[in-house]
């Protein structure tokens, strides 16, 4: 079975830079896979992706060697197992609030006797290797999202769940939950109360010896998070990256037109 670089990075202390695919576009996945990301996560919860979109994305990024991950819609065995069957080497599960839910999540990720995953790796046995059945339990990774007031209160029991590989913080929902709507949702939190909560979760994960991941909105914040000790950081999303770059280019063009200025450019690779 192919080596899961996300697991190796964690074991050797190398930070993982993760990208986020929300658009449901295999071409966007292919483009991002060539930009230096260590892993790419197909968002099946809030993104425009269904299972077939995840398959297409995994196929598009396979040649790049990027680790294929997915965020599933919910804690539900069918979609978790199918996502693994089509080739995900890691699954991020939202709204894990207590130890019992974390235990169920882990059980859906592993074949017996370590779990209750049903056998049928339709694509994974091809994309990951013919020995997938004997190696998958030790390679695939399950990350539980802690993003609610209840989950935060139960963080110590969640991180101590046997077989759980990591915690992934969703700052937007965590902010809503912890402040009861007093603060607007969003990434790159700078409020002291949110920084305290984020670091509390990080330290709990580190204390349990598992991976800690954080969804970030900018490279600057992602770099700070790595400095704090996070092993996985997500930089923006495909849709946000497209919007920000397009907005920047349009604004710059309008400014140059208004000033009757010109600027030499050879254009990006692949332009016409």
C-alpha positions in Angstrom: 0.0 0.0 0.0 1.2 3.5 -0.7 2.6 5.4 2.2 0.3 8.0 3.8 2.6 11.1 3.8 0.3 12.8 6.3 1.0 10.1 8.8 4.7 10.1 8.1 4.9 13.9 8.4 3.2 13.8 11.8 5.5 11.0 13.0 8.6 12.9 11.9 7.5 16.3 13.0 7.1 17.8 9.5 4.2 20.2 9.2 1.6 19.4 6.5 0.2 22.2 4.3 -3.3 21.3 3.3 -5.5 22.7 0.6 -9.3 22.8 0.6 -11.5 21.8 -2.4 -15.0 23.2 -2.1 -16.0 23.9 -5.8 -16.7 20.4 -7.0 -14.2 20.8 -9.9 -11.7 18.0 -10.7 -9.7 20.5 -12.8 -9.4 22.8 -9.8 -8.2 19.8 -7.8 -5.7 19.0 -10.5 -4.4 22.6 -10.6 -4.0 22.9 -6.9 -2.3 19.6 -6.7 0.5 21.0 -8.7 1.1 24.0 -6.5 3.0 22.3 -3.7 0.3 21.3 -1.2 1.1 18.2 0.9 -2.6 17.2 1.0 -5.9 18.3 -0.4 -9.2 17.9 1.4 -12.5 17.4 -0.6 -15.2 19.2 1.4 -18.3 17.1 1.3 -20.0 18.9 4.2 -20.2 22.5 3.1 -18.6 22.3 -0.3 -20.3 21.5 -3.6 -18.9 18.0 -3.6 -20.8 14.7 -3.7 -19.1 11.3 -3.6 -18.6 11.2 -7.4 -16.9 14.6 -7.1 -14.6 13.2 -4.5 -13.7 10.3 -6.8 -12.9 12.7 -9.7 -10.8 14.9 -7.4 -8.8 11.9 -6.1 -8.2 10.8 -9.6 -7.1 14.3 -10.7 -4.6 14.6 -7.9 -3.2 11.0 -7.9 -0.3 11.7 -10.2 1.0 14.6 -8.1 1.5 12.4 -5.0 -0.7 14.7 -2.9 -2.4 13.0 0.0 -6.2 12.7 -0.7 -8.4 13.7 2.2 -12.1 14.3 2.6 -14.4 16.0 5.1 -17.5 14.0 5.3 -21.0 15.5 5.8 -21.6 14.0 9.2 -20.9 11.1 11.6 -22.5 8.4 9.5 -20.9 5.1 8.8 -22.1 4.7 5.2 -20.5 7.9 3.8 -17.3 7.5 5.9 -16.8 3.9 4.7 -17.6 4.8 1.0 -15.2 7.8 1.2 -12.4 5.5 2.3 -13.4 2.9 -0.4 -13.0 5.5 -3.2 -9.5 6.4 -2.0 -9.4 8.9 0.8 -6.3 8.3 3.0 -7.8 10.5 5.7 -11.2 11.5 6.8 -12.2 14.7 8.8 -15.5 14.3 10.6 -17.4 17.3 11.8 -19.2 18.0 15.1 -17.6 15.4 17.3 -18.9 16.4 20.7 -17.9 13.5 23.1 -16.0 10.3 23.6 -18.9 8.1 22.4 -19.1 9.9 19.1 -15.3 9.8 18.7 -15.3 6.0 19.4 -18.0 5.5 16.8 -16.0 7.5 14.3 -12.8 5.5 14.9 -14.8 2.2 14.5 -16.1 3.3 11.1 -12.5 4.0 9.9 -11.0 0.5 10.7 -11.6 -3.0 9.6 -12.2 -5.7 12.3 -11.0 -6.4 14.8 -10.1 -2.7 15.3 -13.4 -1.4 14.0 -16.5 -2.3 12.1 -15.7 -1.0 8.6 -17.2 -3.1 5.9 -14.8 -4.5 3.3 -15.1 -3.4 -0.3 -12.3 -1.0 -1.3 -13.6 -0.6 -4.9 -11.1 2.1 -5.9 -8.8 2.2 -3.0 -7.4 -1.3 -3.7 -6.3 0.1 -7.1 -5.2 3.6 -6.2 -3.6 2.7 -2.9 -2.3 -0.8 -3.7 -3.3 -4.5 -3.9 -2.3 -5.0 -0.2 -4.8 -2.4 0.9 -6.8 -4.9 3.0 -3.9 -5.8 5.3 -2.3 -2.3 5.5 -5.3 0.2 5.5 -5.9 0.1 9.3 -2.3 1.4 9.9 -2.4 4.0 7.1 -5.7 5.8 7.0 -6.2 8.6 9.4 -9.3 9.9 11.2 -9.5 13.5 12.4 -12.3 14.6 14.6 -13.5 18.2 14.4 -13.9 19.9 17.7 -16.0 23.0 17.0 -18.8 23.2 19.5 -19.2 24.3 23.2 -19.9 20.6 24.1 -16.9 19.3 22.2 -14.6 21.9 23.7 -15.8 20.9 27.2 -15.2 17.3 26.4 -11.8 17.8 24.7 -9.8 15.7 27.1 -12.0 12.6 26.7 -12.2 13.1 23.0 -8.4 13.2 22.4 -7.9 10.1 24.6 -10.1 8.0 22.4 -8.1 4.9 21.3 -7.4 4.9 17.6 -8.2 8.6 17.0 -5.4 10.0 14.9 -6.1 13.7 15.3 -8.2 16.8 16.0 -9.1 19.4 13.4 -10.4 22.8 14.6 -13.1 24.6 12.7 -12.6 28.2 14.0 -15.9 29.5 12.6 -18.2 27.1 14.3 -16.0 27.1 17.4 -16.4 30.8 17.7 -20.1 30.7 17.4 -20.3 27.9 20.0 -18.0 29.3 22.6 -19.2 32.9 22.4 -22.9 31.9 21.8 -23.0 34.1 18.7 -21.5 37.2 20.3 -18.6 37.0 17.9 -19.1 36.6 14.1 -17.8 33.3 12.6 -14.6 33.4 10.7 -11.0 32.2 10.5 -7.7 33.6 11.8 -9.0 34.5 15.3 -7.1 37.1 17.3 -9.5 37.5 20.2 -7.8 36.4 23.4 -10.7 34.1 24.4 -10.5 32.3 21.1 -6.7 32.1 21.1 -7.0 30.5 24.6 -9.5 28.0 23.3 -7.5 27.1 20.2 -4.3 26.6 22.3 -6.3 24.6 24.9 -7.4 22.1 22.1 -3.9 22.1 20.7 -2.3 21.2 24.0 -4.8 18.5 24.7 -4.1 16.9 21.3 -0.3 17.2 21.8 -0.7 15.7 25.3 -2.5 12.7 23.9 0.1 12.3 21.2 -2.2 12.9 18.3 -2.2 15.3 15.3 -3.7 18.8 15.7 -5.0 20.6 12.6 -6.4 24.1 12.1 -8.3 25.7 9.3 -6.7 29.1 8.5 -7.6 31.9 6.1 -4.1 33.3 5.3 -0.5 32.1 5.0 0.5 34.5 7.8 -1.9 32.9 10.3 -1.0 29.4 9.1 2.7 30.1 9.8 1.8 31.3 13.3 -0.2 28.1 13.9 2.7 26.0 12.9 4.8 27.9 15.3 2.3 27.2 18.1 2.7 23.5 17.4 0.0 22.6 14.9 1.0 19.7 12.6 -1.5 20.4 9.8 -2.8 23.8 8.6 -5.2 24.5 5.8 -4.7 27.6 3.7 -7.9 29.0 2.4 -10.1 27.2 -0.2 -10.1 26.8 -3.9 -13.1 29.2 -4.2 -11.5 31.8 -2.0 -8.2 31.6 -3.8 -9.9 32.0 -7.1 -11.9 35.0 -5.9 -9.0 36.7 -4.2 -6.7 36.3 -7.2 -9.4 37.4 -9.7 -10.3 40.4 -7.6 -6.7 41.4 -7.3 -6.1 41.2 -11.0 -9.3 43.1 -11.9 -8.6 45.9 -9.3 -5.0 46.2 -10.6 -6.2 46.4 -14.2 -8.8 49.1 -13.3 -6.1 51.1 -11.5 -3.7 50.9 -14.4 -6.5 51.9 -16.8 -7.5 54.9 -14.6 -3.9 56.0 -14.5 -3.2 55.2 -18.1 -0.3 53.1 -16.9 1.2 50.1 -18.4 3.0 47.2 -16.9 5.1 44.6 -18.8 4.1 41.0 -18.1 5.0 37.8 -19.7 1.8 36.2 -18.3 1.4 33.1 -16.3 2.3 29.7 -17.6 -0.5 28.4 -19.6 -1.9 31.8 -20.6 -2.7 32.7 -24.2 
